[in-house]
Amino acid sequence: MNKALSIFIGVLISTSVFAQRDPNLGIIPAPVSITRANGSFILDKTTVLINQSIDGAKSADLLNAFIVSKAGYALRETKTVQPSQKSILITSVGADKLPAEGYTIKVTPTQITLTGRGAGLFYAVQSAMQMIPDKVADKITIPAVDINDYPRFAYRGTMLDVCRHYFPISFIKKYIDQLAYYKINTFHWHLTDDQGWRLEIKKYPKLTTVGSIRNGSIIGNYPGKGNYLTEVKGFYTQDEAKEIVRYAAEKYITVIPEIELPGHASAAIAAYPELSCFPERDTFISDKTPWAGSRKGKQVQQTWGVFDDIFVPSESTFNFLNNVLDEVIAIFPSKYIHIGGDEAPKTYWKESPFCQALMKEKGLKDEHELQSYFIQTIEKHVNGKGRSIIGWDEILEGGLAPNATVMSWRGEDGGIAAAQQNHDVIMTPGSMGLYIDHKQSNSPDEPVTIGGFAPYQKIYAYDPIPKVLTADQRKYIKGVQANMWSEYIKTPEKAQNHAFPRLLALAEIAWSPVERKDLKNFSEERLPNHLARLDKMNINLWVPTPIGQSDKPLTGGDFTIDLKVPIAGGKIYYSLDGSRPSENAFLYSGPVKVTVPQGEKRLLRTIVIAPSGRRSVTTETVMNNGAPDVKAEAKK
């Protein structure tokens, strides 16, 4: 076992015993079915490990490494088992009868059998690692159980934007590790945008020598309160990209690259101005935009938003994009190549004599149809290479490309329309909490974000299949994805803070049947232990606020503060005098009764401190017994 694997497995251990009363045995995402049986399996040094699957060697190593960390010893690996000897069996026998990516786990007093193949067997091991409790008195007791599991959706994804801010390969690998642990099987890598081109293209070196560098970035929310005046740069070589593809594939994760077109092209145009409708025009920079460096010529954007300078639909542009896509296709073996297609203003196309003449020549009635022509031209090339395009829901405008898959982000309408046209759909609506760059609470302690409100509970409540679709149309909903745009996420640590715990909620809505969803069980029984695991791994998770605390005002005279710690091993501190809670405030140890006199109010403030010392945001609850609303009185 290599050192990296040993370290990774070592930190998978939760800080507390998974509650054996939990009907889901601590597993995230919740399996399709768990049936308890009589008795238990006692894991000890006499247990042997048997691998009878052709593709199970790595899974066996992963499980044995986990047992070393959990129990303090490795299991002896054998080919066969002696009568009455306890064993863990990894097998593919019968796996051909399971659904794609499906697996079973059967625990009896004498044997644990993990059945699956490929991804299914890998996922069986992930679930086994999650359900094995901590050692008690030198024994690990695993309840007898039958688990039958398979995914609801074939596509279970998350998108990471590395254009606004570059993230190192080491972080991306660590991120992929967590996706795999929670059975998320698609990593959508957003590689090009207005603020940076992040992938080496050998035929066009200026894409990275020029397009991967911007001179500065705005400070704070748009339009900005100044400029950091610091270069933001970085790109991935083709060898590095291939390494990420290989690393992800070992964990049954597909990497989908995104090359934005025809909009969000400022970085490419800065490198090759001839790709613009108006190569001679300086990049437009608003008077409200704090800017670093030159304003002359074509520039990589330093602010966020949508920009008029987009690709000109000329033969030379298509030749450029085809050459780029050929190199991308050679790196990424994914079925899908994401071509963006969103937020492409038509201003320059309307002003361009070339574009207007092209529209007349092609019989296109407006610029939306010109965009459809652009997308369909690209699609023909991608299809000719044996791949399919996927794009944001704007690719519906002007007519959808024949074989395109739609990623519905502007609510559900685009996905519904595409499914009704018999096109495959990935649901990723920002309005349903799936934009995980949005804030996670309404506390003033929340860091600067792009806005919005997307707590993990909102993601958990979402059903990716719109009820308005017919039974036949619902089959076109292929999956669900969460997106992390990085305008306000400058570091890997902040990216982790935005991702966790929200990706765990995503995992459950992507994998588990609707009838297995249970927010109370998820939040109170399973999530606290998983957060403790992430905390111990030094992943900079967002520490949830206390379970049971209202963020809305409460009225009355007598109150009982009844809270639960949202992370195993964590502590809740509170104050009632208006002060900011910390370790110097009251330590919450059980229900607290508070009486508020008539005409007065009390302010409950809480903070959660994780075992590592990470802190939640401060949460406030007003307990009011008839005190006047000062703001309301002032308005009168």
N, C-alpha and C positions, 0 to 999 in steps of 0.2 A: 504494500500500500504506500503510495507516494505521500510526501509531507503535506502537500496542498490539500489532498483529499482528507488526510487525518485532521488537519486544522478545521476544515469545513464541517466534517462530521461532528467534531468535538463541540462545536458551538450550536449544534442542532438541539442540544439537550435543554429541555424546559427547566425552569427553576422550581417547579412544583409538580406534584403528581397530578396527572390528568384525572379528573373526576370519573371514576368508573361507572357512576350512575348516569353519566351523560349518554343519552341514546345514540349520539353520533361518535362516541368514543374519542372525542377531541379532534376528529378529522375535519379539515377544511380543504376543499369543499365537501359538503355533506354527501355521503354515498347514496346511491339509488335505494338500496335496502340493506338493513342490518338486522339480523335475527339472532337473538341471544339463545344460547343453548346451556345445558347443565355442565357445571364444572369449570375448571381453569387449566391453563397450561402454565407450568412453572419453568421458567427459563433459568438454567444454571449451567455450570461448566461441563456437565455430561451431555448437553444437547449438541447434536451434530447438524451441519449445514450441507444440504445436497442440492446441486444444480443439475437438472435434467433438461434444460432448455438450451438450444444452440446459441441464442442471443442473450442468455441470462448471466453470463460470466461477470459483466460489469455490474449488473444489478445485485448479484451475490456479494461482490466485493463491497459495494455501497452499503448493503445491509449489515455485513459483518463488521465493517468499520464503525457503523453506528452502534452496534452492540458492544464493541470495545469501549466506546465513549460512555455508554449507558451503564454497562455492567462491570467494566474493568478487565474483561478478558475477551479473546476471540473464540469463535466456535470452530471446532475441528471440521474440515471439509472432507466429505467422503463421497463415494459413488453409490453406495447402498446403505440401508439401515438394518440393524439387527432387531429381532423381535423384542418388543417392549422398550426399545431405546427411543428416547425423545428426539425429535428432529424438526428442522425447518426445511421444507421442500419447495424449491423453485422449479416450476414446470410449465411447459407449453402444451401438455397433453389436454385436449379438449378446448384449447384456446381458439381453434378455428370456428367454434360454434358461438363465440362471444361477439358482441358488436365491436365495431372499430374502436380502438383505444380502451376497450373494456377489460376488466379483470375480475377475479374472485379471490377472496381470502377465506379460508376455512380453518378455524381454530378448534382443536379437540384437546383433551387432556394429554395426549401423546404426540400430537403433530400440528404444526402450522403449515398449511399449504397455500402458496401464492401461485396463482395460475394466470397466465397471459402471454402475450408475445409482443415484441417491439415496445411501442409506447405503453401498451396495456400492462406489460410486466414491470416496466419502469414505474408506472403509476401505482401498481400494487405495492412496490417497495416504499414509495413516498407515504402511502397510507399506513403501511405497517410501522414505519418509523414514527408517525404521528400518534398511533394508538398504543404503542408500547410504553407503559408507565415507568416511573422511576423505581430504582431498587429500594426495597424495604427489607431490612434484616437479611441482607445478602441474597434476596430473592426478587425476581421480577415476575409478577403474577398477571397473566393475560387472560381475560375472560373468554370462555368458549363462545364462538360466534360464527355466523355465516354472513359474509359481505358479498353482495353482487353490485357491481358498479360499472358505469359507462357514461360518457358525456351527453348532455342535452344538445350541445352545439359542436360542430366540427371545428369551427373557427372561434378561438378564445384568445383575444389579443390585447396588446397594449402598445401605444405609440410613444416614442421618445423623440423629441425635437432636439437635435444637436446643432442647429443652425444659429439660433440666437445666442446660445452659449455652448461651447465645445465641452464634451465629457470624455475623459480618458478611457482607453481600452480596459484598464483594470476595473473601473467602475462598471462598465457595461457587462463584463463577465460576472461580476458580483450580483448585478441586477438580474441577469439571466438565471443565475442559480436560484433566486427566489421565485421567479416566474415558474420554473420547472417544479419546484417544491409544491406549488399550488396548482399545478396542471394547466397553466396558461401556455398555449402551444404556438403563439405567433408573436414575434417581435417586429413591429413596424418601425423602421428606422428612417426618420425624416431627415434627409441628407442635404437638401438644397433649398434656399429661400433667399429673400431680399437681403438678409443680414449676414449671409455667409454660405459659401459652397464648400462642403466638407468631404468630398470624395475625390481621390486622385483619378483623373482621366488622362491617360498618357498621350492621346492624340491632341489634347488641348491643355497644355501645361499651365496656361494663364488662369484657368479656372481655379487653381489652388494658389499659384504665386500671387495673383491679384484678388481673385474672388473669395478666398478664404480669410481675408484680413479686412477688418474695418477699424477706423481710426479712433472710434469712441462709441459710447452708448449713453442714452439719456438716463438721468437719475430720477427714480420715482415713476409714478404713473404718467402715462401720456397726457400732455405733450412733453412733460419732463420739467424738472426744477433745476436743470443744469446738465452737464455732461461729465462723465467720469474721465474723459480725456486720456483714456488708456486703450491701447490696442486690444482687440479681441481677435484671436486667430486660432488656427488649428485645423487639421484635416486628417483623414484616415487614408493611408496608402492602400493600394489594392491588396497587398499581402496582409495588412492588418484587417481589412474587411473580410478577406477569405478566412482568416483565423477566427473571427467572430462567427462567421457562418458555420465553420467546422465545430467550434465550441458549442454553439447552440444546437446543432444537429445531434451531438452526443446526448443531449438532454431532450431530444424530440421536439425542438422548437424550430420553426421556420422563420427565417429573417426575410422580411419584405422591404426592399429599398423604395424610397420615394424620391423621384426627380420631378420637381415642380414645373408645370407648363400649363397654359401659355403665360400665366401670371406668376407673381412672386419670383421674378427673374432678375432682379436688380444686380445681384452678385455676378451672374453670368454675363449680363450686359456690361457691367463695369470691366470685365475681363475682355469681352469681345463686343464693342459698341455696334458693330454691323448687324447684330441680332435685334436691334431696336428698329422701330418704324422711323425714328429720327436720330440717327447716329450722332449728328452734330450738336444736338441739344444737350445742355448741361442737365444733370439729374436735378429734378425739382426738389427744392428744400424749403419747407415752410418757414416763414419769419418767426413762427412760434417754436421752432425746433432748435434746441441748443446743439451746436455742431462743433466737431473737432476737425481741424485740418482744412484742406482745400474744398471749395465748393464748385470748382471747375471740372468740366468733363463728366464722364459717367462714374458714379460713386456707389460703393457698397453702403446700404442704408444703415443709419445709426439710431433710427427710431423705429417704432412698431407701427403696424397698420397695413394699408392697402395702397399700392402705388400705380400710377397710370402707365409707366414705362414697362410694357410687356413684349413678349416675342413677336416679331413680325412674321406673318405666315407665308414666308417666301420659300422657294426651293432651296436656297442656301441655308436657311434656318432648319428646314426639315432634314437636310443632309447632315448638319451639325448635330441635331438631336438624335438622328438615327445612329450616327457614329458613337455618340455618348451612350445611348441605350445598348448598343452592341457590346461595349465594354462592361456596362452594368450587368447585362444578362450573362456575360462570361464569368462574373464573380458570384452572382446570386442564382442558385438553382430553383428558386421559388416559382410556383405556378404563376403567381401574381407579380406584376411590376406596377407600382403605384405611380400614377402620373399627375397627381394633384388635381388640377382643373378648377380649383376654387378661387374666388375673389379675383377675377380677371377683369379689370375695368375696360370698357370699350372706347374710352376717350381718344386714345391715340389711333385706334383703328378707324374711328369716325373721321379723324383729321387727316388720315393718310391717303393721298391719291392712289398709292399702290393698292391698299386694302380695298378701297372703293371700286377700283377697276377689277380687282380679283373677284369681289362679290358679284359684280355684273357679269363677268365671264363665267362664273360657276352657277349663276342663277340663284344666289343666296339673297333672301329678302331683307335680312338685318344682320347685325353683328353677332347676335346670339347664334344664328345659323353658321356664321363664320367660325365661331368657337367650336361648334359641332363638327364642322369640316376639319378644323385643326386636330381635334381629338380623334376623329375617325381616320385621318391620315396617319397619325401616330399608331393607332390601334392596328392598322393593316400591317405595319412594319413589325410590331411586337407579336402579333398573331403569326406572322411569317416565320418568326423564330421559335414557334411552338409555345409561346407564353400568352397570358391574358392580362388585360389592363384592369386596374381598379382605380377609382377616382372619387373625390368628394362629390356631394350631390349636385353641385352646379353643372356637372357633365350631362345632366338631364336637359339643360336649357338648349333649345334649338334642335333637339332630337338626340336621343341616346345612341352612342356607338353600339353596333350590333351585338358584340359579345362582352360588353363591359359589365363589371360588377360595381355597384354603387355603395359608397360609404356615407351613410346618412348622418350628418352632423348638425344641420340647422333644424333641429327638432326631428320628428318622425315622418313628416310629409314626404320628403324625398325618398325615403325607404319604402313607404307605402306605395307611392307612384311607381317606383321601379319594380316592386313585387307584382303590382297589378299589370305591368308590361312583361311579366315573366323573366325578369332579370334578377340575378343573385344580389343579395343585400347583406351588408354588415351594419348593424345598428350601433351608432356612437353619438347619440344626441347630447349636446352640451346641456340642454335644459333638463335632462334627467340625471344629472350628476356625473356624467361620464367624462367631463373635462376636469382632470385632477390637478390642473394648475390653479383651479379656483380655491377660494378660502374654505376652511373646514369648520369654522365656527364664526359666531358674530362677536367674539371677544375683541376688545381693542388691542389685545396682545398679539393678534394674528399678524404675521409678517406681511409685507407688501405683496399683493398678488394682482393679477389682471382684473379681478373682481369676481362676481358670481358667488354662489354658495353651494357647495357640494360635499356635505358630510357623508361618511361611509354609509349611514343609514339611508340616505337618499338613493345611493347606488343600489343598495340591497333591496330596496322596494321596487326597483324597476324590472318590468318584464319586457324583454326584447322583442316579443312577438305582439304587434299591435292587434287589438281585438277586432278592428274593422276589417281585417283581411279574412278571406274565405279559407276554408280548410286547404284547398288546393294552392292558394297564394302563399300560405304560411310556410310552405316547404322552401320558398326562395329566401327566407331569412336564415342565412348560413351561420350567423354568429354575432358576437358583441365585442366591443373594444372600448378601452379607456384611453384617453389622449392626454399627454403631458407636454404642453407648449412651454418653452423655456425663456420667454421674454424676461420674466421676473425670477428666474431660477438660475443663479449664476454658478452654483457649486454642486458637486455630487451629494453633499450633506443635505442641501435644501431639496434636491430631487428626491432623496429618500424620505424626507419629511412629508413631501407631497404624495408619495406613492403608498406609504404604509400608515394606517391599515387599509386604505381604500382599495388596493389591489386584492386584498383578501375577500372583500365584499364582491368585487368584480368576479373573482374566481368562482364564487358560489352561484351567482346568477348565470354564469356561462356554462357551468358543469351540471349543477344539481337540478332535478325536476322541481317544478314550481311547488308541488305539494310537499316537498321536503324542506322548503325554506321556513325558517323560524327565527325571527330577529332576536327574540329574547334568548333563545338557546345559543345563537351565534355570538351575541354581545356579552352574555354573562357566563356561559359555560365554556366556550371554546376560545374566543378571541383573547381573553386575558392571558392564557398560557402561551398562545402564539406570539403575542406582543412581548412577553417576557423572553421568549426565545430570540426574537429580533433584537431586543434590548441587549441581551447577553452577547450577541454577535457584533455589537457596536454599530448597528444600523440605526441611523438617526431618525427613528420613527416619530410621528406625531402622537404624543401621549394623549389619549382621550380624556375628557372631563369625567367627573364622577357619574356613575350610573345611578339614575334616580333623581338627579338634580334638575329642576325646572329652570329654563332660561326665560320663562314668562313670569310676571308678577303674580304673587299669591295673596289672597285676601282672607281675612278672618282674625281671630285673636290668639288662638292656640295652634301651634305648628309642631310637627315632628319631622326632624331632619333624619331621613333614612336613606343612606347612600351605600353604594358598593364600589370597591376599588376596580377600575377597568383594566388593570395590568397586574398579573400575579406578582406578589412580592412588593408591590408599590404601597404608598401611603397617601392618605388624604389629610391635608391641613386646612383649617377653616378659621375665619374670623367673623365676628358679628358687630364689631365696632367701626366698620368702614375702613380698617387698615388693610394693607395688602398682605395676604397670607403667605407664610413661608415656614421654615422649620421652627421659627420662634412663635408661630401661632399655635392654636389648639390642634392637637393630633386627634383625628377622628377615630374612635374605637367602637362606636356603636350608635344607635339612635339617640338623638338629642332633642329634648323638648324645649320649645321656645314660646314664651307668652309675650305678646305685644300689647301694651296698654292701648285703650281706645284713643284714636286720634294720632297714633304714632306709627312708625314703621321701623323695621330692622333690615339691614343689608347683610345677607349671607354671601360671603366670598370664599371660594375654594380653589385649591390647586392640588394636582396630583404629582407626586414625585416618584419616578420609576426607580427600580433597584440601582440603575447606573447613575442616577442623579438627574436624568433628563426630566424636564418639567412640562406639565400641560400649561395651556393658557389659563388665565384667571377667569372663573365663571361666577356670575353674580345672579342672585335671586332676591328680589324685593318681597318682603313679607309685610303687608300693609293692613292695618286695622283702622281704616277710615281717615288716614292722613290726607290732607289736600294735595292735589297734583299741582305743583308749583307752575309747571309749564302751561298747563291748561288754564290756571288762574291768570297767568300773565297774558294769555291770548285774549281773555275777556277785557 
